[in-house]
Amino acid sequence: MATGETGFDDVTFDLVSVQYHALKAGHDYGQYVRDADNAGRQDIADFFRKVMEEDSARAKQCHEFLKQLSGSSESGPAVS
C-alpha cells in the first residue's frame, strides 16, 4: 500500500481531500445562490443549487467509503 507524506494511505488521503473540497465548495455555493437570487437570475440560482447538491452527494459518498475503510486494514496510519 502506497503512503503519502501524511503517513496515511493514499486512498484515505484522497477521499478526505475530495470530501473536504466538496464540503468547502458547498459552503461557498450558498453565497453564489444568494447572489444569483439577488440578481433575479433564478436559472443560475437553480444551477448553483444543483451543483451544491452534487457536491453534497459526493461528500456523503466519500464519508461512506471512509467508514468502510476505517474498519479494515486498508486504511489508517502507515506501518513502517
mmCIF file of the N, C-alpha and C atoms, coordinates in Angstrom:
data_MODEL
# 
_entry.id   MODEL 
# 
loop_
_atom_site.group_PDB 
_atom_site.id 
_atom_site.type_symbol 
_atom_site.label_atom_id 
_atom_site.label_alt_id 
_atom_site.label_comp_id 
_atom_site.label_asym_id 
_atom_site.label_entity_id 
_atom_site.label_seq_id 
_atom_site.pdbx_PDB_ins_code 
_atom_site.Cartn_x 
_atom_site.Cartn_y 
_atom_site.Cartn_z 
_atom_site.occupancy 
_atom_site.B_iso_or_equiv 
_atom_site.pdbx_formal_charge 
_atom_site.auth_seq_id 
_atom_site.auth_comp_id 
_atom_site.auth_asym_id 
_atom_site.auth_atom_id 
_atom_site.pdbx_PDB_model_num 
ATOM 1   N N  . MET A 1 1  ? 0.845   -1.165 0.000   1.00 0.00 ? 1  MET A N  1 
ATOM 2   C CA . MET A 1 1  ? 0.000   0.000  0.000   1.00 0.00 ? 1  MET A CA 1 
ATOM 3   C C  . MET A 1 1  ? 0.894   1.232  0.000   1.00 0.00 ? 1  MET A C  1 
ATOM 4   N N  . ALA A 1 2  ? 0.628   2.108  -0.916  1.00 0.00 ? 2  ALA A N  1 
ATOM 5   C CA . ALA A 1 2  ? 1.418   3.326  -1.003  1.00 0.00 ? 2  ALA A CA 1 
ATOM 6   C C  . ALA A 1 2  ? 0.993   4.291  0.091   1.00 0.00 ? 2  ALA A C  1 
ATOM 7   N N  . THR A 1 3  ? 1.969   5.003  0.628   1.00 0.00 ? 3  THR A N  1 
ATOM 8   C CA . THR A 1 3  ? 1.655   6.029  1.618   1.00 0.00 ? 3  THR A CA 1 
ATOM 9   C C  . THR A 1 3  ? 2.234   7.349  1.188   1.00 0.00 ? 3  THR A C  1 
ATOM 10  N N  . GLY A 1 4  ? 1.451   8.376  1.384   1.00 0.00 ? 4  GLY A N  1 
ATOM 11  C CA . GLY A 1 4  ? 1.909   9.708  1.054   1.00 0.00 ? 4  GLY A CA 1 
ATOM 12  C C  . GLY A 1 4  ? 2.654   10.320 2.221   1.00 0.00 ? 4  GLY A C  1 
ATOM 13  N N  . GLU A 1 5  ? 2.950   11.564 2.100   1.00 0.00 ? 5  GLU A N  1 
ATOM 14  C CA . GLU A 1 5  ? 3.715   12.260 3.126   1.00 0.00 ? 5  GLU A CA 1 
ATOM 15  C C  . GLU A 1 5  ? 2.923   12.466 4.406   1.00 0.00 ? 5  GLU A C  1 
ATOM 16  N N  . THR A 1 6  ? 1.628   12.220 4.382   1.00 0.00 ? 6  THR A N  1 
ATOM 17  C CA . THR A 1 6  ? 0.793   12.394 5.570   1.00 0.00 ? 6  THR A CA 1 
ATOM 18  C C  . THR A 1 6  ? 0.942   11.243 6.545   1.00 0.00 ? 6  THR A C  1 
ATOM 19  N N  . GLY A 1 7  ? 1.484   10.127 6.102   1.00 0.00 ? 7  GLY A N  1 
ATOM 20  C CA . GLY A 1 7  ? 1.556   8.946  6.951   1.00 0.00 ? 7  GLY A CA 1 
ATOM 21  C C  . GLY A 1 7  ? 0.320   8.077  6.830   1.00 0.00 ? 7  GLY A C  1 
ATOM 22  N N  . PHE A 1 8  ? -0.639  8.500  6.038   1.00 0.00 ? 8  PHE A N  1 
ATOM 23  C CA . PHE A 1 8  ? -1.836  7.708  5.787   1.00 0.00 ? 8  PHE A CA 1 
ATOM 24  C C  . PHE A 1 8  ? -1.802  7.215  4.352   1.00 0.00 ? 8  PHE A C  1 
ATOM 25  N N  . ASP A 1 9  ? -2.509  6.109  4.112   1.00 0.00 ? 9  ASP A N  1 
ATOM 26  C CA . ASP A 1 9  ? -2.515  5.577  2.762   1.00 0.00 ? 9  ASP A CA 1 
ATOM 27  C C  . ASP A 1 9  ? -3.113  6.596  1.799   1.00 0.00 ? 9  ASP A C  1 
ATOM 28  N N  . ASP A 1 10 ? -2.696  6.517  0.569   1.00 0.00 ? 10 ASP A N  1 
ATOM 29  C CA . ASP A 1 10 ? -3.108  7.493  -0.443  1.00 0.00 ? 10 ASP A CA 1 
ATOM 30  C C  . ASP A 1 10 ? -4.610  7.513  -0.664  1.00 0.00 ? 10 ASP A C  1 
ATOM 31  N N  . VAL A 1 11 ? -5.260  6.368  -0.628  1.00 0.00 ? 11 VAL A N  1 
ATOM 32  C CA . VAL A 1 11 ? -6.703  6.314  -0.885  1.00 0.00 ? 11 VAL A CA 1 
ATOM 33  C C  . VAL A 1 11 ? -7.457  7.067  0.206   1.00 0.00 ? 11 VAL A C  1 
ATOM 34  N N  . THR A 1 12 ? -7.088  6.883  1.449   1.00 0.00 ? 12 THR A N  1 
ATOM 35  C CA . THR A 1 12 ? -7.749  7.595  2.539   1.00 0.00 ? 12 THR A CA 1 
ATOM 36  C C  . THR A 1 12 ? -7.532  9.096  2.403   1.00 0.00 ? 12 THR A C  1 
ATOM 37  N N  . PHE A 1 13 ? -6.298  9.485  2.173   1.00 0.00 ? 13 PHE A N  1 
ATOM 38  C CA . PHE A 1 13 ? -5.997  10.910 1.986   1.00 0.00 ? 13 PHE A CA 1 
ATOM 39  C C  . PHE A 1 13 ? -6.798  11.481 0.826   1.00 0.00 ? 13 PHE A C  1 
ATOM 40  N N  . ASP A 1 14 ? -6.869  10.759 -0.275  1.00 0.00 ? 14 ASP A N  1 
ATOM 41  C CA . ASP A 1 14 ? -7.600  11.232 -1.447  1.00 0.00 ? 14 ASP A CA 1 
ATOM 42  C C  . ASP A 1 14 ? -9.085  11.413 -1.139  1.00 0.00 ? 14 ASP A C  1 
ATOM 43  N N  . LEU A 1 15 ? -9.672  10.456 -0.428  1.00 0.00 ? 15 LEU A N  1 
ATOM 44  C CA . LEU A 1 15 ? -11.087 10.563 -0.077  1.00 0.00 ? 15 LEU A CA 1 
ATOM 45  C C  . LEU A 1 15 ? -11.345 11.743 0.857   1.00 0.00 ? 15 LEU A C  1 
ATOM 46  N N  . VAL A 1 16 ? -10.471 11.910 1.842   1.00 0.00 ? 16 VAL A N  1 
ATOM 47  C CA . VAL A 1 16 ? -10.618 13.044 2.765   1.00 0.00 ? 16 VAL A CA 1 
ATOM 48  C C  . VAL A 1 16 ? -10.491 14.352 2.001   1.00 0.00 ? 16 VAL A C  1 
ATOM 49  N N  . SER A 1 17 ? -9.560  14.404 1.069   1.00 0.00 ? 17 SER A N  1 
ATOM 50  C CA . SER A 1 17 ? -9.361  15.611 0.276   1.00 0.00 ? 17 SER A CA 1 
ATOM 51  C C  . SER A 1 17 ? -10.587 15.940 -0.574  1.00 0.00 ? 17 SER A C  1 
ATOM 52  N N  . VAL A 1 18 ? -11.117 14.944 -1.266  1.00 0.00 ? 18 VAL A N  1 
ATOM 53  C CA . VAL A 1 18 ? -12.314 15.171 -2.092  1.00 0.00 ? 18 VAL A CA 1 
ATOM 54  C C  . VAL A 1 18 ? -13.486 15.579 -1.207  1.00 0.00 ? 18 VAL A C  1 
ATOM 55  N N  . GLN A 1 19 ? -13.631 14.923 -0.052  1.00 0.00 ? 19 GLN A N  1 
ATOM 56  C CA . GLN A 1 19 ? -14.721 15.260 0.854   1.00 0.00 ? 19 GLN A CA 1 
ATOM 57  C C  . GLN A 1 19 ? -14.584 16.699 1.342   1.00 0.00 ? 19 GLN A C  1 
ATOM 58  N N  . TYR A 1 20 ? -13.397 17.087 1.749   1.00 0.00 ? 20 TYR A N  1 
ATOM 59  C CA . TYR A 1 20 ? -13.167 18.452 2.223   1.00 0.00 ? 20 TYR A CA 1 
ATOM 60  C C  . TYR A 1 20 ? -13.519 19.479 1.146   1.00 0.00 ? 20 TYR A C  1 
ATOM 61  N N  . HIS A 1 21 ? -13.016 19.258 -0.045  1.00 0.00 ? 21 HIS A N  1 
ATOM 62  C CA . HIS A 1 21 ? -13.239 20.231 -1.117  1.00 0.00 ? 21 HIS A CA 1 
ATOM 63  C C  . HIS A 1 21 ? -14.717 20.294 -1.523  1.00 0.00 ? 21 HIS A C  1 
ATOM 64  N N  . ALA A 1 22 ? -15.402 19.156 -1.490  1.00 0.00 ? 22 ALA A N  1 
ATOM 65  C CA . ALA A 1 22 ? -16.830 19.148 -1.807  1.00 0.00 ? 22 ALA A CA 1 
ATOM 66  C C  . ALA A 1 22 ? -17.615 19.919 -0.750  1.00 0.00 ? 22 ALA A C  1 
ATOM 67  N N  . LEU A 1 23 ? -17.270 19.721 0.520   1.00 0.00 ? 23 LEU A N  1 
ATOM 68  C CA . LEU A 1 23 ? -17.964 20.431 1.592   1.00 0.00 ? 23 LEU A CA 1 
ATOM 69  C C  . LEU A 1 23 ? -17.638 21.922 1.571   1.00 0.00 ? 23 LEU A C  1 
ATOM 70  N N  . LYS A 1 24 ? -16.399 22.262 1.331   1.00 0.00 ? 24 LYS A N  1 
ATOM 71  C CA . LYS A 1 24 ? -15.992 23.667 1.260   1.00 0.00 ? 24 LYS A CA 1 
ATOM 72  C C  . LYS A 1 24 ? -16.710 24.356 0.105   1.00 0.00 ? 24 LYS A C  1 
ATOM 73  N N  . ALA A 1 25 ? -16.738 23.719 -1.045  1.00 0.00 ? 25 ALA A N  1 
ATOM 74  C CA . ALA A 1 25 ? -17.416 24.296 -2.206  1.00 0.00 ? 25 ALA A CA 1 
ATOM 75  C C  . ALA A 1 25 ? -18.901 24.460 -1.918  1.00 0.00 ? 25 ALA A C  1 
ATOM 76  N N  . GLY A 1 26 ? -19.503 23.481 -1.268  1.00 0.00 ? 26 GLY A N  1 
ATOM 77  C CA . GLY A 1 26 ? -20.913 23.568 -0.935  1.00 0.00 ? 26 GLY A CA 1 
ATOM 78  C C  . GLY A 1 26 ? -21.208 24.787 -0.078  1.00 0.00 ? 26 GLY A C  1 
ATOM 79  N N  . HIS A 1 27 ? -20.316 25.085 0.830   1.00 0.00 ? 27 HIS A N  1 
ATOM 80  C CA . HIS A 1 27 ? -20.469 26.270 1.672   1.00 0.00 ? 27 HIS A CA 1 
ATOM 81  C C  . HIS A 1 27 ? -20.402 27.532 0.811   1.00 0.00 ? 27 HIS A C  1 
ATOM 82  N N  . ASP A 1 28 ? -19.464 27.580 -0.093  1.00 0.00 ? 28 ASP A N  1 
ATOM 83  C CA . ASP A 1 28 ? -19.303 28.750 -0.970  1.00 0.00 ? 28 ASP A CA 1 
ATOM 84  C C  . ASP A 1 28 ? -20.493 28.920 -1.905  1.00 0.00 ? 28 ASP A C  1 
ATOM 85  N N  . TYR A 1 29 ? -21.047 27.809 -2.373  1.00 0.00 ? 29 TYR A N  1 
ATOM 86  C CA . TYR A 1 29 ? -22.157 27.881 -3.319  1.00 0.00 ? 29 TYR A CA 1 
ATOM 87  C C  . TYR A 1 29 ? -23.390 28.549 -2.709  1.00 0.00 ? 29 TYR A C  1 
ATOM 88  N N  . GLY A 1 30 ? -23.531 28.471 -1.399  1.00 0.00 ? 30 GLY A N  1 
ATOM 89  C CA . GLY A 1 30 ? -24.639 29.150 -0.751  1.00 0.00 ? 30 GLY A CA 1 
ATOM 90  C C  . GLY A 1 30 ? -24.637 30.637 -1.063  1.00 0.00 ? 30 GLY A C  1 
ATOM 91  N N  . GLN A 1 31 ? -23.448 31.231 -1.061  1.00 0.00 ? 31 GLN A N  1 
ATOM 92  C CA . GLN A 1 31 ? -23.339 32.651 -1.409  1.00 0.00 ? 31 GLN A CA 1 
ATOM 93  C C  . GLN A 1 31 ? -23.656 32.868 -2.881  1.00 0.00 ? 31 GLN A C  1 
ATOM 94  N N  . TYR A 1 32 ? -23.219 31.951 -3.718  1.00 0.00 ? 32 TYR A N  1 
ATOM 95  C CA . TYR A 1 32 ? -23.490 32.079 -5.155  1.00 0.00 ? 32 TYR A CA 1 
ATOM 96  C C  . TYR A 1 32 ? -24.997 32.043 -5.428  1.00 0.00 ? 32 TYR A C  1 
ATOM 97  N N  . VAL A 1 33 ? -25.700 31.164 -4.704  1.00 0.00 ? 33 VAL A N  1 
ATOM 98  C CA . VAL A 1 33 ? -27.160 31.078 -4.850  1.00 0.00 ? 33 VAL A CA 1 
ATOM 99  C C  . VAL A 1 33 ? -27.785 32.411 -4.461  1.00 0.00 ? 33 VAL A C  1 
ATOM 100 N N  . ARG A 1 34 ? -27.352 32.964 -3.336  1.00 0.00 ? 34 ARG A N  1 
ATOM 101 C CA . ARG A 1 34 ? -27.894 34.250 -2.897  1.00 0.00 ? 34 ARG A CA 1 
ATOM 102 C C  . ARG A 1 34 ? -27.600 35.348 -3.910  1.00 0.00 ? 34 ARG A C  1 
ATOM 103 N N  . ASP A 1 35 ? -26.391 35.356 -4.451  1.00 0.00 ? 35 ASP A N  1 
ATOM 104 C CA . ASP A 1 35 ? -26.037 36.364 -5.453  1.00 0.00 ? 35 ASP A CA 1 
ATOM 105 C C  . ASP A 1 35 ? -26.942 36.267 -6.681  1.00 0.00 ? 35 ASP A C  1 
ATOM 106 N N  . ALA A 1 36 ? -27.149 35.043 -7.156  1.00 0.00 ? 36 ALA A N  1 
ATOM 107 C CA . ALA A 1 36 ? -27.995 34.854 -8.334  1.00 0.00 ? 36 ALA A CA 1 
ATOM 108 C C  . ALA A 1 36 ? -29.449 35.222 -8.021  1.00 0.00 ? 36 ALA A C  1 
ATOM 109 N N  . ASP A 1 37 ? -29.917 34.837 -6.836  1.00 0.00 ? 37 ASP A N  1 
ATOM 110 C CA . ASP A 1 37 ? -31.276 35.215 -6.430  1.00 0.00 ? 37 ASP A CA 1 
ATOM 111 C C  . ASP A 1 37 ? -31.417 36.732 -6.384  1.00 0.00 ? 37 ASP A C  1 
ATOM 112 N N  . ASN A 1 38 ? -30.435 37.396 -5.797  1.00 0.00 ? 38 ASN A N  1 
ATOM 113 C CA . ASN A 1 38 ? -30.481 38.860 -5.686  1.00 0.00 ? 38 ASN A CA 1 
ATOM 114 C C  . ASN A 1 38 ? -30.426 39.542 -7.048  1.00 0.00 ? 38 ASN A C  1 
ATOM 115 N N  . ALA A 1 39 ? -29.809 38.882 -8.018  1.00 0.00 ? 39 ALA A N  1 
ATOM 116 C CA . ALA A 1 39 ? -29.728 39.424 -9.368  1.00 0.00 ? 39 ALA A CA 1 
ATOM 117 C C  . ALA A 1 39 ? -30.964 39.072 -10.195 1.00 0.00 ? 39 ALA A C  1 
ATOM 118 N N  . GLY A 1 40 ? -31.882 38.343 -9.577  1.00 0.00 ? 40 GLY A N  1 
ATOM 119 C CA . GLY A 1 40 ? -33.091 37.952 -10.300 1.00 0.00 ? 40 GLY A CA 1 
ATOM 120 C C  . GLY A 1 40 ? -32.862 36.853 -11.321 1.00 0.00 ? 40 GLY A C  1 
ATOM 121 N N  . ARG A 1 41 ? -31.797 36.090 -11.152 1.00 0.00 ? 41 ARG A N  1 
ATOM 122 C CA . ARG A 1 41 ? -31.462 35.016 -12.098 1.00 0.00 ? 41 ARG A CA 1 
ATOM 123 C C  . ARG A 1 41 ? -31.764 33.659 -11.472 1.00 0.00 ? 41 ARG A C  1 
ATOM 124 N N  . GLN A 1 42 ? -33.035 33.304 -11.483 1.00 0.00 ? 42 GLN A N  1 
ATOM 125 C CA . GLN A 1 42 ? -33.467 32.029 -10.912 1.00 0.00 ? 42 GLN A CA 1 
ATOM 126 C C  . GLN A 1 42 ? -32.823 30.845 -11.618 1.00 0.00 ? 42 GLN A C  1 
ATOM 127 N N  . ASP A 1 43 ? -32.617 30.973 -12.934 1.00 0.00 ? 43 ASP A N  1 
ATOM 128 C CA . ASP A 1 43 ? -31.996 29.877 -13.686 1.00 0.00 ? 43 ASP A CA 1 
ATOM 129 C C  . ASP A 1 43 ? -30.578 29.602 -13.183 1.00 0.00 ? 43 ASP A C  1 
ATOM 130 N N  . ILE A 1 44 ? -29.844 30.662 -12.892 1.00 0.00 ? 44 ILE A N  1 
ATOM 131 C CA . ILE A 1 44 ? -28.479 30.494 -12.402 1.00 0.00 ? 44 ILE A CA 1 
ATOM 132 C C  . ILE A 1 44 ? -28.492 30.033 -10.946 1.00 0.00 ? 44 ILE A C  1 
ATOM 133 N N  . ALA A 1 45 ? -29.408 30.569 -10.154 1.00 0.00 ? 45 ALA A N  1 
ATOM 134 C CA . ALA A 1 45 ? -29.539 30.113 -8.764  1.00 0.00 ? 45 ALA A CA 1 
ATOM 135 C C  . ALA A 1 45 ? -29.847 28.616 -8.722  1.00 0.00 ? 45 ALA A C  1 
ATOM 136 N N  . ASP A 1 46 ? -30.738 28.171 -9.594  1.00 0.00 ? 46 ASP A N  1 
ATOM 137 C CA . ASP A 1 46 ? -31.067 26.744 -9.665  1.00 0.00 ? 46 ASP A CA 1 
ATOM 138 C C  . ASP A 1 46 ? -29.852 25.910 -10.072 1.00 0.00 ? 46 ASP A C  1 
ATOM 139 N N  . PHE A 1 47 ? -29.061 26.437 -10.990 1.00 0.00 ? 47 PHE A N  1 
ATOM 140 C CA . PHE A 1 47 ? -27.828 25.742 -11.395 1.00 0.00 ? 47 PHE A CA 1 
ATOM 141 C C  . PHE A 1 47 ? -26.900 25.583 -10.197 1.00 0.00 ? 47 PHE A C  1 
ATOM 142 N N  . PHE A 1 48 ? -26.697 26.669 -9.430  1.00 0.00 ? 48 PHE A N  1 
ATOM 143 C CA . PHE A 1 48 ? -25.817 26.587 -8.259  1.00 0.00 ? 48 PHE A CA 1 
ATOM 144 C C  . PHE A 1 48 ? -26.376 25.623 -7.217  1.00 0.00 ? 48 PHE A C  1 
ATOM 145 N N  . ARG A 1 49 ? -27.695 25.592 -7.057  1.00 0.00 ? 49 ARG A N  1 
ATOM 146 C CA . ARG A 1 49 ? -28.297 24.635 -6.123  1.00 0.00 ? 49 ARG A CA 1 
ATOM 147 C C  . ARG A 1 49 ? -28.020 23.194 -6.568  1.00 0.00 ? 49 ARG A C  1 
ATOM 148 N N  . LYS A 1 50 ? -28.116 22.961 -7.862  1.00 0.00 ? 50 LYS A N  1 
ATOM 149 C CA . LYS A 1 50 ? -27.848 21.621 -8.389  1.00 0.00 ? 50 LYS A CA 1 
ATOM 150 C C  . LYS A 1 50 ? -26.393 21.231 -8.145  1.00 0.00 ? 50 LYS A C  1 
ATOM 151 N N  . VAL A 1 51 ? -25.485 22.157 -8.397  1.00 0.00 ? 51 VAL A N  1 
ATOM 152 C CA . VAL A 1 51 ? -24.064 21.886 -8.167  1.00 0.00 ? 51 VAL A CA 1 
ATOM 153 C C  . VAL A 1 51 ? -23.814 21.609 -6.680  1.00 0.00 ? 51 VAL A C  1 
ATOM 154 N N  . MET A 1 52 ? -24.490 22.388 -5.817  1.00 0.00 ? 52 MET A N  1 
ATOM 155 C CA . MET A 1 52 ? -24.337 22.196 -4.377  1.00 0.00 ? 52 MET A CA 1 
ATOM 156 C C  . MET A 1 52 ? -24.837 20.808 -3.966  1.00 0.00 ? 52 MET A C  1 
ATOM 157 N N  . GLU A 1 53 ? -25.956 20.376 -4.527  1.00 0.00 ? 53 GLU A N  1 
ATOM 158 C CA . GLU A 1 53 ? -26.479 19.041 -4.225  1.00 0.00 ? 53 GLU A CA 1 
ATOM 159 C C  . GLU A 1 53 ? -25.521 17.947 -4.690  1.00 0.00 ? 53 GLU A C  1 
ATOM 160 N N  . GLU A 1 54 ? -24.921 18.142 -5.856  1.00 0.00 ? 54 GLU A N  1 
ATOM 161 C CA . GLU A 1 54 ? -23.963 17.161 -6.370  1.00 0.00 ? 54 GLU A CA 1 
ATOM 162 C C  . GLU A 1 54 ? -22.739 17.062 -5.463  1.00 0.00 ? 54 GLU A C  1 
ATOM 163 N N  . ASP A 1 55 ? -22.246 18.205 -4.994  1.00 0.00 ? 55 ASP A N  1 
ATOM 164 C CA . ASP A 1 55 ? -21.098 18.171 -4.087  1.00 0.00 ? 55 ASP A CA 1 
ATOM 165 C C  . ASP A 1 55 ? -21.476 17.537 -2.747  1.00 0.00 ? 55 ASP A C  1 
ATOM 166 N N  . SER A 1 56 ? -22.690 17.790 -2.289  1.00 0.00 ? 56 SER A N  1 
ATOM 167 C CA . SER A 1 56 ? -23.146 17.168 -1.049  1.00 0.00 ? 56 SER A CA 1 
ATOM 168 C C  . SER A 1 56 ? -23.181 15.648 -1.193  1.00 0.00 ? 56 SER A C  1 
ATOM 169 N N  . ALA A 1 57 ? -23.700 15.183 -2.320  1.00 0.00 ? 57 ALA A N  1 
ATOM 170 C CA . ALA A 1 57 ? -23.734 13.736 -2.574  1.00 0.00 ? 57 ALA A CA 1 
ATOM 171 C C  . ALA A 1 57 ? -22.318 13.166 -2.664  1.00 0.00 ? 57 ALA A C  1 
ATOM 172 N N  . ARG A 1 58 ? -21.421 13.914 -3.272  1.00 0.00 ? 58 ARG A N  1 
ATOM 173 C CA . ARG A 1 58 ? -20.025 13.495 -3.393  1.00 0.00 ? 58 ARG A CA 1 
ATOM 174 C C  . ARG A 1 58 ? -19.386 13.374 -2.007  1.00 0.00 ? 58 ARG A C  1 
ATOM 175 N N  . ALA A 1 59 ? -19.634 14.347 -1.147  1.00 0.00 ? 59 ALA A N  1 
ATOM 176 C CA . ALA A 1 59 ? -19.084 14.308 0.213   1.00 0.00 ? 59 ALA A CA 1 
ATOM 177 C C  . ALA A 1 59 ? -19.646 13.121 0.992   1.00 0.00 ? 59 ALA A C  1 
ATOM 178 N N  . LYS A 1 60 ? -20.937 12.860 0.824   1.00 0.00 ? 60 LYS A N  1 
ATOM 179 C CA . LYS A 1 60 ? -21.560 11.718 1.515   1.00 0.00 ? 60 LYS A CA 1 
ATOM 180 C C  . LYS A 1 60 ? -20.966 10.397 1.038   1.00 0.00 ? 60 LYS A C  1 
ATOM 181 N N  . GLN A 1 61 ? -20.716 10.286 -0.271  1.00 0.00 ? 61 GLN A N  1 
ATOM 182 C CA . GLN A 1 61 ? -20.125 9.052  -0.794  1.00 0.00 ? 61 GLN A CA 1 
ATOM 183 C C  . GLN A 1 61 ? -18.718 8.856  -0.236  1.00 0.00 ? 61 GLN A C  1 
ATOM 184 N N  . CYS A 1 62 ? -17.951 9.927  -0.154  1.00 0.00 ? 62 CYS A N  1 
ATOM 185 C CA . CYS A 1 62 ? -16.620 9.837  0.456   1.00 0.00 ? 62 CYS A CA 1 
ATOM 186 C C  . CYS A 1 62 ? -16.730 9.362  1.896   1.00 0.00 ? 62 CYS A C  1 
ATOM 187 N N  . HIS A 1 63 ? -17.691 9.904  2.623   1.00 0.00 ? 63 HIS A N  1 
ATOM 188 C CA . HIS A 1 63 ? -17.897 9.513  4.017   1.00 0.00 ? 63 HIS A CA 1 
ATOM 189 C C  . HIS A 1 63 ? -18.178 8.019  4.126   1.00 0.00 ? 63 HIS A C  1 
ATOM 190 N N  . GLU A 1 64 ? -19.016 7.508  3.242   1.00 0.00 ? 64 GLU A N  1 
ATOM 191 C CA . GLU A 1 64 ? -19.330 6.072  3.259   1.00 0.00 ? 64 GLU A CA 1 
ATOM 192 C C  . GLU A 1 64 ? -18.083 5.232  2.972   1.00 0.00 ? 64 GLU A C  1 
ATOM 193 N N  . PHE A 1 65 ? -17.312 5.639  1.978   1.00 0.00 ? 65 PHE A N  1 
ATOM 194 C CA . PHE A 1 65 ? -16.073 4.909  1.675   1.00 0.00 ? 65 PHE A CA 1 
ATOM 195 C C  . PHE A 1 65 ? -15.115 4.954  2.865   1.00 0.00 ? 65 PHE A C  1 
ATOM 196 N N  . LEU A 1 66 ? -14.994 6.106  3.505   1.00 0.00 ? 66 LEU A N  1 
ATOM 197 C CA . LEU A 1 66 ? -14.095 6.228  4.653   1.00 0.00 ? 66 LEU A CA 1 
ATOM 198 C C  . LEU A 1 66 ? -14.554 5.343  5.803   1.00 0.00 ? 66 LEU A C  1 
ATOM 199 N N  . LYS A 1 67 ? -15.864 5.255  6.019   1.00 0.00 ? 67 LYS A N  1 
ATOM 200 C CA . LYS A 1 67 ? -16.380 4.348  7.050   1.00 0.00 ? 67 LYS A CA 1 
ATOM 201 C C  . LYS A 1 67 ? -16.007 2.910  6.728   1.00 0.00 ? 67 LYS A C  1 
ATOM 202 N N  . GLN A 1 68 ? -16.134 2.534  5.466   1.00 0.00 ? 68 GLN A N  1 
ATOM 203 C CA . GLN A 1 68 ? -15.785 1.166  5.068   1.00 0.00 ? 68 GLN A CA 1 
ATOM 204 C C  . GLN A 1 68 ? -14.307 0.901  5.309   1.00 0.00 ? 68 GLN A C  1 
ATOM 205 N N  . LEU A 1 69 ? -13.463 1.857  4.952   1.00 0.00 ? 69 LEU A N  1 
ATOM 206 C CA . LEU A 1 69 ? -12.029 1.679  5.099   1.00 0.00 ? 69 LEU A CA 1 
ATOM 207 C C  . LEU A 1 69 ? -11.578 1.703  6.547   1.00 0.00 ? 69 LEU A C  1 
ATOM 208 N N  . SER A 1 70 ? -12.304 2.423  7.404   1.00 0.00 ? 70 SER A N  1 
ATOM 209 C CA . SER A 1 70 ? -11.861 2.580  8.792   1.00 0.00 ? 70 SER A CA 1 
ATOM 210 C C  . SER A 1 70 ? -11.883 1.268  9.553   1.00 0.00 ? 70 SER A C  1 
ATOM 211 N N  . GLY A 1 71 ? -12.697 0.340  9.122   1.00 0.00 ? 71 GLY A N  1 
ATOM 212 C CA . GLY A 1 71 ? -12.753 -0.944 9.801   1.00 0.00 ? 71 GLY A CA 1 
ATOM 213 C C  . GLY A 1 71 ? -11.910 -2.014 9.146   1.00 0.00 ? 71 GLY A C  1 
ATOM 214 N N  . SER A 1 72 ? -11.035 -1.590 8.233   1.00 0.00 ? 72 SER A N  1 
ATOM 215 C CA . SER A 1 72 ? -10.229 -2.575 7.527   1.00 0.00 ? 72 SER A CA 1 
ATOM 216 C C  . SER A 1 72 ? -8.755  -2.232 7.646   1.00 0.00 ? 72 SER A C  1 
ATOM 217 N N  . SER A 1 73 ? -7.940  -3.138 7.177   1.00 0.00 ? 73 SER A N  1 
ATOM 218 C CA . SER A 1 73 ? -6.503  -2.886 7.162   1.00 0.00 ? 73 SER A CA 1 
ATOM 219 C C  . SER A 1 73 ? -6.097  -2.033 5.985   1.00 0.00 ? 73 SER A C  1 
ATOM 220 N N  . GLU A 1 74 ? -7.073  -1.593 5.190   1.00 0.00 ? 74 GLU A N  1 
ATOM 221 C CA . GLU A 1 74 ? -6.783  -0.773 4.004   1.00 0.00 ? 74 GLU A CA 1 
ATOM 222 C C  . GLU A 1 74 ? -6.643  0.703  4.357   1.00 0.00 ? 74 GLU A C  1 
ATOM 223 N N  . SER A 1 75 ? -6.794  1.066  5.603   1.00 0.00 ? 75 SER A N  1 
ATOM 224 C CA . SER A 1 75 ? -6.771  2.475  5.972   1.00 0.00 ? 75 SER A CA 1 
ATOM 225 C C  . SER A 1 75 ? -6.054  2.663  7.293   1.00 0.00 ? 75 SER A C  1 
ATOM 226 N N  . GLY A 1 76 ? -5.742  3.895  7.565   1.00 0.00 ? 76 GLY A N  1 
ATOM 227 C CA . GLY A 1 76 ? -5.136  4.227  8.841   1.00 0.00 ? 76 GLY A CA 1 
ATOM 228 C C  . GLY A 1 76 ? -3.677  4.577  8.685   1.00 0.00 ? 76 GLY A C  1 
ATOM 229 N N  . PRO A 1 77 ? -3.038  4.855  9.821   1.00 0.00 ? 77 PRO A N  1 
ATOM 230 C CA . PRO A 1 77 ? -1.642  5.239  9.772   1.00 0.00 ? 77 PRO A CA 1 
ATOM 231 C C  . PRO A 1 77 ? -0.787  4.170  9.107   1.00 0.00 ? 77 PRO A C  1 
ATOM 232 N N  . ALA A 1 78 ? 0.183   4.625  8.377   1.00 0.00 ? 78 ALA A N  1 
ATOM 233 C CA . ALA A 1 78 ? 1.093   3.693  7.726   1.00 0.00 ? 78 ALA A CA 1 
ATOM 234 C C  . ALA A 1 78 ? 1.963   3.007  8.782   1.00 0.00 ? 78 ALA A C  1 
ATOM 235 N N  . VAL A 1 79 ? 2.213   1.766  8.556   1.00 0.00 ? 79 VAL A N  1 
ATOM 236 C CA . VAL A 1 79 ? 3.074   0.996  9.455   1.00 0.00 ? 79 VAL A CA 1 
ATOM 237 C C  . VAL A 1 79 ? 4.422   0.859  8.793   1.00 0.00 ? 79 VAL A C  1 
ATOM 238 N N  . SER A 1 80 ? 5.456   1.229  9.504   1.00 0.00 ? 80 SER A N  1 
ATOM 239 C CA . SER A 1 80 ? 6.816   1.183  8.932   1.00 0.00 ? 80 SER A CA 1 
ATOM 240 C C  . SER A 1 80 ? 7.325   -0.233 8.845   1.00 0.00 ? 80 SER A C  1 
# 
